[in-house]
């Protein structure tokens, strides 16, 4: 892979990584206000993104050309992945328990990040289309780390979620995996929690030592 393409991929993933701030913001609002306020805030963010995308896609301002240089080819004429990620956040945190939604969204962010960068840099060996062995294994390990850090005592929950997130990332082509990964992995995780009547840890969040 040439250096320019790798640089653009790194920039795309840097913006993708910044989306974890959505989870931080949701957690802050959930902790210090209410679930409804937190969901409404994410909905407001979605509306803002849709307005931006409307201007970019319908009116094609000159600044859009610079932005589109860092978008994937199919995103230049369609909604960007950021919109689908916010939609998946809204659905996940509305439908799933907090820690299940947290892992589902984080696996989509971090797992996909590692899989893409390793695949672009070292993924000479392909096994399904453009998907590489190195990238897929790296993404799976990252998904497992996310689960281990979030709920280390609930292997029965995060391991199946990590496997599902990895498979969905591999086999999603035309659909946006920022939508499919959180929803499929989160749904499975939630079903496991409910079936085994598992107790998830409480939400503990302190924002820079403030608002105690």
N, C-alpha and C positions, 0 to 999 in steps of 0.2 A: 504493500500500500504506500502511495507517495505521501510525502510530508504534508502537503497542503490539504489533502483529503483527511488525514489523521487529525490535523489541527482543527479543521471544520467540525469533525466528529467530536473532538474534545470540547469545543465551544458549545455545540448543541447539547452535549451531556452536562456541561457546567450549568446551563440554563435549566436543564432537566433536574439536576441535583438541587437547584435553588427552590424547586417546588416543594421540598420537604418543609419549607417555611409555612406552607399551607397547613400542614399537620401541627406545627408548633403554634400557629395562630389559633387553630381550632381548639387545641388543648387549653390554651390560655383562656379563651372565651368560655369554654365548657367549665373550667375550674372556677373562674371568678364571676361568671354571669349565669348562663343557663344553656342547655342543649339547643333550645330554639334560637337563641341569639347567635350561637356558634354556627348553626346550619344556615341561618339567614345571612351571616357574613360571607360564608362560602358561596351562597347563591348570588350575593351582590358582586363578588369577584367574578363569577361566571358571566353575569350580565355585562360587566365591563369588558371582559375578554371577547364576548360575542360582538360588542360594539366595535372594538378594535379590529376584529376579523371582518366585520361588515365593511368597514372603511377600506381595509387592505384588499379584500376580494372584489368588492363592487366598484370602488372608485379608483383603485390602483394609483395612490399617490406615489411620488418619486421616491420617498423614503422607504416604501415597501420593497423596492429593488435591492436596497442594502440589506434589509432584514431577510429577504428571501434567499440571499446567498448562503444563509446558515440553516435553511429549512431543507427537508428532504424533498425530492422531486415531486411526489404526489401531494405534498402540503402546499405547494405554490398555487394550486388552484382549488384547494379544499381547506376545511378547517384544520388548524394545526393541532399537534398532539397535546398542547397545553389545555385546550378546551376539553378534550376527552379525559384528561387526568383530573381536572376539577370536577367534572361530572361524576367520575368514579369515586372521588372523595366524598361528594355529597351523598351518593347512594350508599357507600360503604359505612360511613359514620351514622347514617340514618337507620340502616337495616341491621348492622352487626354490632356486637359488643365492642367496646372501645379498643381493647387489645387485639382483637381479631382484625378490626378495620385498620388499626395502626400497622400491623404486620403486613396485611394485604397491600396497602398503599406503599409501604417502605420497600417491600419486595419488588414492586413495579419500578420504583425509583432506583434503588441501589443494585438490585439484581440485574436489571436491564443495563444499567450503567457499566457494570463490570463485564457483562457478557459482550456488550458492543465494543468496548475499548480493547479487551483482550482478543476478541474476534478480529477486529480490524488490524491489530498490531501483530498477532501471532497465529492467526487462524488460517494457516495454509491448508490444513486438512478439513475438508467439508464432509458433512454426512447427510444433510438435508437442505437442498437448495444453497442458500448463501450462509447457512448456519454452520459454525465450525465446532469441532470437538472441544478445543481449548475455551472458546467463548462460552459454550453451553455449560461446561463443567465449572468454569469460574462463576457464572451466574448462579448456578445451583448452590455452590459453596457460600456465596454471598447471601443468598436467601436463607440458608441454614443459620448463618451468623446473625442475621436480623432476628430470627425467631429465638435463637439462644440468648441474645441480649435482652429481648423483650420479655419472654416468659420462659426462663431456663428450665423450670420444673415441668413444663408441659410439652415434652417431646411429641406426645401423641397428637398434639394440635399443630405445631409449627412444621414438623417434618412432612406430613401430607400436604400442607400448604406450600412448602418450598418445592416439592415435587410437581405439584399442579402448576405453580407459577412458572416453573422451568419449561414444562411441556407446552403450556399456552404460549409462552414467548417463542418457542421453536416453531410451532405450527400456525401461528397467526401471521398471515401475509397481508391480505387486503384490508382487514379490520385493524383498528388501532389497539396495540397491546396495552396502552395506558388505560384503556377501558376494560379490556378482557382479563388481564392479569389480576387486578384487584377484585373484580366481581367473582370470577371463578374460584380463585384461591380463598377469598373471604367467605364465600358461600359454603365451601367444604369445611373450612375451619369452624364456622358457626354451627354447622350441623353436628360436627364432632363434639363441640362444647355442649350443645343441647342434649345430644344422645347420651353422653356419659355424665351429664349434670355436673360439669366441671366448674370449679370456682376460680375465676380470674382475679389477679391481684388488683388492689385499689389503684386509682389514678392519683399519682403524686406528682405535682408540678409546682415548682417555684420559679418565677420569672426573675432572674438576676438577683435573687434574694429579696425581691419586693413583694408586696401584696400578701404578706404572711397572714 
